[in-house]
Amino acid sequence: MPLDSLYRAHGFVPLDAPTDAERLAVIDLDAVEHNVRRIKTLIGQRSLIAVVKADAYGHGALEVAHSAVAAGADYLGVVHVKEAHALRSGGIAAPIIAWLHTPRTNFAQALEDQLELGVSSTWELEAIAAAHRASGQKEPVRIHLKVDTGLGRNGVTMAELPALAAAARRLEEAGLLEVVGVFSHLAVADEPERTETAEQSSTFDRALEILHSAGLRPTLRHLANTPATFSAASVGAEEGLLRDAVRVGLGLYGLSPLTGSTPEELGLRPVMHLQTFINTVKEVPAGQGVSYGLNYVTDKPTTLALVPVGYADGVPRVATGGPVRIYPATGPARTYREVGRIAMDQLVVDLGEPGLADPAAGFLGAPAVLFGSGDNPPVTDWAEAAGTINYEIVTRISPRVTRISVGGSWKDKN
C-alpha cells in the first residue's frame, strides 16, 4: 500500500490535508464543541467565557473561537487587544474581553472593535477614557475591574481598590465607561484541598463591597478558572466560586486541570493530536550512544527509529522518556519511549529489538503520534516527562507544525 494511502487508512491524516504536511497538529473542532457543551452543563445558567488567548493555547484561535461560540460560549477571553482584533477581522461578532495591557496598547482599536476591557490600574482607566474622548463614540466602554485577591500578579490590590473604584465611578458618571464586570484569578484551584481558594473568594466578596460603596454595580462577577469550574461542586463552593460566569481555558481544549483526573473522567475530549512519520530506522549494536551527550547507551543490539520533531517544533528539550505511539504498516501499534537528548529537529525511540529496520517490518514512514486521544499518549505524559504542565506542552507547539482542523458545525453554515 502506498504510504499516503496507509496514513489515510489509519485515519491520521485528514483527506483534505496538504500532501507535504510532514509534521501536523490535527485540531478536532467537534471536540471543542463537545467540551463547551460539557462545561455548560456544569455551570447551569451562568455565562461561559471561553479563553482563546495565545492562539487558543496553540490550537488556532479563530477556528476554536468559531466552534466555542457555535456550541454556546457567551464570551471569548483574550489577554491582548491585538488578539481580539484578529478575531474581529476573522468574523467573530461575539462579546470579547481583553485584560492585559501596556502603555502601547491600541485602545482606539479596542473601541473600534467594541471590546470589553479588563482594567487593573488607574492609568488604564485614563488611557481608555482618553481613547473614548478622541473617538467621538457615544456608547461607554464596557469595563471589567480586575482585583488581586491573592495571586500577586495582574490586578489592583485591595489597598488601591477604593481609589480605582472612585476613579471608575467618576468616569461612569461622565458617560465614558461602564463597569459591567469584576473579576479575579485563583492561585491554587488545581489543588482543591488547599484553603487559599476559599480565602480568595472571601477577599473577592470584600472587593465587591468596596465597589458597591463607590456606587458601582457590576453584573458579571467572574472568578473561577478551569480547575475551579470542575472542582467547585466537590468542595461545596459552587456559589462562592462559579459566581455569574466562569473563565475556562484548559478545559476547552479537553485537558484536565486536576491531578489524578483524566480528561475522560471529567467528560472532556482532547482537541490536539500531534503526529509525524518515522523517517529513519536503523540497526545498532549494544553500546551505541544516542544523541547529544550520549546519556543513553543501548544495552543490547536493537533498532532505533528517528522521529523528525524536536524542540524547534515545541517538544521540550528537557523531556526524558516521553511517549511516542508508532503504527507500523504490519503488526500492532505500540507506545515506545523517547531515548537520549531531544534535539532541535528530531528525537529517537528505541524499538527494543533488532531486525526492525527491514522494510517488511513496516516502521519506515509509519505514523508516529506524540499525543492525542483514544489509545494515543495523553498530553499529560509529555508534561510529566518534561517536568511541566499540560498547558505548556500544547501552547508551545511551534508554527512550523502544520495545523489542520477537522469538524466544526459552524463550517457548514459559512
Disulfide bonds with the S-S distance in Angstrom:
none
